[in-house]
Amino acid sequence: MREIVFDTETTGFDPATGDRVVEIGCVELLNRIPTGATFHAYINPERDMPASAQAVHGLSTQFLSDKPLFAEIAEKFLEFIGEDSKLVAHNAGFDMTFVDFELKKCGLVPPTRDRVVDTLTLARRKHPGGGNKLDDLCTRYGIDNSHRTKHGALLDAELLAEVYAELAGGRQANLGLVTAVQEEISVSAIVTASRKMEQASYLSDGERDAHRKFVSSLGDKAIWLEYLPDAKRTAAE
């Protein structure tokens, strides 16, 4: 299942009064695990940046003056999000209002709202009465957001991807993968230790025999027997 977690930064709260998108960031998920594929763009809003908005995201009129217009990145944005991937955002109504406005202004068709997942709604259902801002949820789930000194579309999308995994219970599936890897590492470490025990020149014959008997006691199907030929002989004896 492919999903796109995204976030926008804007000049204000309402495109109907002249506010525009100034940054957009997207993170691709497959089965709620980030693939590493992202889309990110700063955008020239063709207007001045209000001081109140700059205080939130730090993007100035001067910084954005040489950035592309939304029309120049619109097709690439639509290509990245695809035609049927779910679109995940925090307070998604806000972001989608701006995305709809910008795409329509370019003569393009916005994504349908049935594709949208609002993590703020999910958080309010799961944690009624609790703080459900992105920072609140990062704190609740132990997600490191210490580098988030200001809002940033791509950074916020990356943090939201981790929060979304928690809200959707996705980390339990990830935990199974991690456990399997840890088990493989543990087996490998023990096998390596067994090899070293067999090869250690400082071991006495008695210590080496004791080690082989221990490995043999693990049963005929123990994986370490494949690496200790003499242990099979001891077990047979």
C-alpha positions as CSV (number, residue, x, y, z in Angstrom):
1,M,0.0,0.0,0.0
2,R,1.5,3.3,-1.1
3,E,0.8,6.4,0.9
4,I,2.2,10.0,0.7
5,V,2.7,11.9,3.9
6,F,2.8,15.6,3.1
7,D,2.9,19.1,4.6
8,T,2.7,22.7,3.3
9,E,3.9,26.0,4.6
10,T,2.0,29.1,3.5
11,T,1.9,32.9,3.8
12,G,-1.3,32.7,6.0
13,F,-4.5,30.9,6.6
14,D,-6.8,31.4,3.6
15,P,-6.0,31.4,-0.1
16,A,-9.3,33.2,-0.7
17,T,-7.8,36.3,0.8
18,G,-4.5,36.1,-1.2
19,D,-2.4,33.6,0.9
20,R,-0.3,31.2,-1.1
21,V,1.8,28.0,-0.6
22,V,5.5,28.7,-0.1
23,E,6.8,25.2,0.6
24,I,5.6,21.7,0.1
25,G,7.2,18.4,1.3
26,C,6.2,14.8,0.7
27,V,7.4,11.5,2.0
28,E,6.6,8.2,0.3
29,L,5.5,5.2,2.5
30,L,5.0,1.6,1.4
31,N,3.0,-0.4,4.0
32,R,3.6,2.6,6.3
33,I,7.4,2.3,6.1
34,P,9.3,5.3,4.5
35,T,11.0,4.2,1.3
36,G,13.4,7.2,1.3
37,A,11.7,8.8,-1.7
38,T,10.7,12.4,-1.1
39,F,9.4,15.5,-2.9
40,H,10.3,18.9,-1.7
41,A,10.1,22.4,-3.2
42,Y,10.2,26.0,-2.0
43,I,7.8,28.2,-4.0
44,N,7.7,31.9,-4.9
45,P,4.3,33.1,-3.6
46,E,4.4,36.2,-5.8
47,R,3.7,38.4,-2.8
48,D,5.3,39.6,0.4
49,M,5.7,37.4,3.4
50,P,3.8,38.6,6.5
51,A,6.0,38.8,9.6
52,S,3.6,36.5,11.5
53,A,4.0,33.7,8.9
54,Q,7.8,34.2,8.7
55,A,8.0,33.8,12.5
56,V,6.5,30.3,12.1
57,H,8.5,28.9,9.2
58,G,11.4,31.3,8.8
59,L,10.9,31.8,5.0
60,S,11.4,35.4,4.0
61,T,10.3,37.3,0.9
62,Q,13.9,37.6,-0.2
63,F,14.7,33.9,0.2
64,L,11.6,32.9,-1.8
65,S,12.1,35.6,-4.6
66,D,14.2,33.3,-6.9
67,K,12.3,30.1,-6.2
68,P,10.0,28.5,-8.9
69,L,6.3,29.4,-9.1
70,F,3.8,26.7,-8.1
71,A,2.9,26.3,-11.7
72,E,6.5,25.2,-12.4
73,I,6.4,22.4,-9.8
74,A,2.8,21.4,-10.1
75,E,3.2,18.6,-12.6
76,K,6.1,17.1,-10.7
77,F,4.1,17.2,-7.5
78,L,1.1,15.4,-9.1
79,E,3.5,12.8,-10.6
80,F,5.0,12.1,-7.2
81,I,1.7,11.7,-5.3
82,G,0.3,9.5,-8.1
83,E,-3.4,9.0,-9.0
84,D,-4.5,6.7,-6.2
85,S,-2.1,6.9,-3.3
86,K,-3.6,7.9,0.0
87,L,-2.5,11.5,1.1
88,V,-1.7,11.8,4.8
89,A,-1.5,15.2,6.5
90,H,-2.0,16.7,9.9
91,N,-5.1,19.0,9.9
92,A,-5.4,17.9,6.3
93,G,-8.3,20.3,5.5
94,F,-5.9,23.2,5.8
95,D,-3.3,21.7,3.5
96,M,-5.8,20.4,1.0
97,T,-7.5,23.8,0.7
98,F,-4.2,25.4,-0.4
99,V,-3.3,22.5,-2.7
100,D,-6.7,22.6,-4.3
101,F,-6.4,26.4,-4.8
102,E,-2.9,26.2,-6.3
103,L,-3.7,23.3,-8.7
104,K,-6.9,24.9,-9.9
105,K,-5.1,28.1,-10.5
106,C,-2.8,26.2,-12.8
107,G,-5.7,24.6,-14.6
108,L,-5.0,21.2,-13.1
109,V,-7.4,18.8,-11.3
110,P,-6.8,18.4,-7.5
111,P,-6.8,15.0,-5.8
112,T,-10.2,13.9,-4.6
113,R,-10.9,14.2,-0.9
114,D,-11.6,10.5,-0.5
115,R,-7.8,10.0,-0.8
116,V,-7.0,12.1,2.2
117,V,-6.2,10.8,5.7
118,D,-6.2,13.4,8.5
119,T,-3.9,12.4,11.3
120,L,-5.3,15.1,13.5
121,T,-8.7,13.4,13.4
122,L,-7.0,10.0,14.1
123,A,-5.1,11.5,17.0
124,R,-8.2,13.1,18.5
125,R,-10.0,9.7,18.3
126,K,-7.2,7.8,19.9
127,H,-6.3,10.4,22.5
128,P,-9.4,12.4,23.3
129,G,-8.7,15.4,25.6
130,G,-4.9,15.1,25.0
131,G,-2.6,17.5,23.2
132,N,-2.6,16.5,19.5
133,K,-0.4,19.0,17.8
134,L,2.5,17.4,15.9
135,D,5.0,18.3,18.7
136,D,2.6,16.9,21.3
137,L,2.4,13.6,19.5
138,C,6.1,13.4,19.0
139,T,6.5,13.8,22.8
140,R,3.8,11.2,23.4
141,Y,5.5,8.6,21.2
142,G,9.1,9.4,22.0
143,I,9.9,10.7,18.6
144,D,12.9,13.0,18.5
145,N,11.8,16.4,17.2
146,S,14.6,18.4,18.9
147,H,15.8,19.7,15.5
148,R,12.4,21.2,14.8
149,T,13.1,24.8,15.9
150,K,10.7,26.1,13.2
151,H,8.1,24.6,10.9
152,G,9.4,23.1,7.7
153,A,7.3,21.1,5.2
154,L,9.7,18.2,4.6
155,L,10.9,17.9,8.2
156,D,7.3,18.0,9.4
157,A,6.3,15.4,6.8
158,E,9.1,13.1,8.0
159,L,8.1,13.5,11.7
160,L,4.4,13.0,10.8
161,A,5.3,9.7,9.0
162,E,6.7,8.4,12.3
163,V,3.6,9.7,14.2
164,Y,1.3,8.1,11.6
165,A,3.0,4.7,12.1
166,E,2.2,5.0,15.8
167,L,-1.4,6.1,15.3
168,A,-2.0,3.3,12.8
169,G,-0.2,0.7,14.9
170,G,2.4,0.3,12.2
171,R,5.4,0.1,14.6
172,Q,4.2,-3.3,15.8
173,A,4.8,-4.7,12.4
174,N,8.1,-3.0,12.2
175,L,9.0,-4.4,15.6
176,G,8.5,-8.0,14.2
177,L,11.0,-7.2,11.4
178,V,13.5,-5.8,13.9
179,T,13.1,-8.8,16.2
180,A,13.8,-11.2,13.3
181,V,16.9,-9.3,12.4
182,Q,18.1,-9.3,16.0
183,E,17.5,-13.0,16.2
184,E,19.6,-13.5,13.1
185,I,22.4,-11.4,14.5
186,S,22.3,-13.3,17.8
187,V,22.6,-16.7,16.0
188,S,25.4,-15.3,13.9
189,A,27.2,-14.0,17.1
190,I,26.9,-17.4,18.8
191,V,28.1,-19.3,15.8
192,T,31.1,-16.9,15.5
193,A,31.8,-17.4,19.2
194,S,31.7,-21.2,18.8
195,R,34.1,-21.1,15.9
196,K,36.5,-18.9,18.0
197,M,36.2,-21.3,20.9
198,E,37.2,-24.2,18.7
199,Q,40.1,-22.4,17.1
200,A,41.5,-20.8,20.3
201,S,45.0,-22.0,20.9
202,Y,45.0,-21.2,24.5
203,L,42.2,-23.7,25.4
204,S,43.2,-26.9,27.0
205,D,41.9,-30.2,25.5
206,G,39.5,-30.5,28.4
207,E,38.0,-27.1,27.9
208,R,37.6,-27.7,24.2
209,D,35.9,-31.1,24.9
210,A,33.6,-29.4,27.4
211,H,32.6,-26.8,24.8
212,R,31.9,-29.5,22.2
213,K,29.8,-31.5,24.7
214,F,27.7,-28.4,25.5
215,V,27.0,-27.7,21.8
216,S,26.1,-31.4,21.2
217,S,23.6,-31.2,24.1
218,L,21.6,-28.7,22.1
219,G,20.2,-31.4,19.9
220,D,20.8,-32.9,16.5
221,K,19.1,-30.0,14.8
222,A,21.1,-27.2,16.5
223,I,22.5,-24.8,13.9
224,W,25.9,-24.7,15.5
225,L,26.5,-28.4,14.7
226,E,26.8,-27.4,11.1
227,Y,29.9,-25.4,12.0
228,L,31.4,-27.9,14.5
229,P,31.9,-31.2,12.7
230,D,33.5,-32.8,15.7
231,A,30.5,-32.0,17.8
232,K,28.3,-34.3,15.6
233,R,30.7,-37.1,16.3
234,T,30.7,-36.4,20.0
235,A,26.8,-36.4,20.0
236,A,26.8,-39.7,18.1
237,E,29.1,-41.2,20.7
